[in-house]
């Protein structure tokens, strides 16, 4: 039932959802990829979908995908200056791709205590404030604040020196 409903909805509304996302991120290729990801998650998941809820569900997922896109972009931009390097001719500056940056950041997080890495990920990827993280993890505010600072320093150092 869900597969048929999703297939029909995709056929009828794909272009408008791509346009909805593309207007917000200004990259049509990424928008198409995001729409495909949304539908794949719905096809592979165990969501309760009905003709009455499908439209709201998909547009909510699209808004979340756009927010995730900018959150990842924010992380890249925040750390971009740590990974710039001059080439031998001193004429060009190259930047490690965003994917490589994320991989390096994740590798550096594996060297931290789990709670520090979790706090950092919640702050960066979920855009949570220190108070929200403290509440979710049932930790004192000051402890979360200190561990977030520790994680930031560690990640910056690792990105700077590899």
Secondary structure, DSSP 8 states (H G I E B T S, - for coil): -HHHHHHHHHHHHHHHHHHHHHHHHS-HHHHHHHHHHHHHHHHHS-----TTTHHHHHHHHHHHHHHHHHHHHHHHHHHGGGSEEE-TTSS-EEE--HHHHHHHHHHHHTTS-HHHHHHHHHHHHS---HHHHHHHHT--HHHHHHHHHHHHHHHHHHHHH-
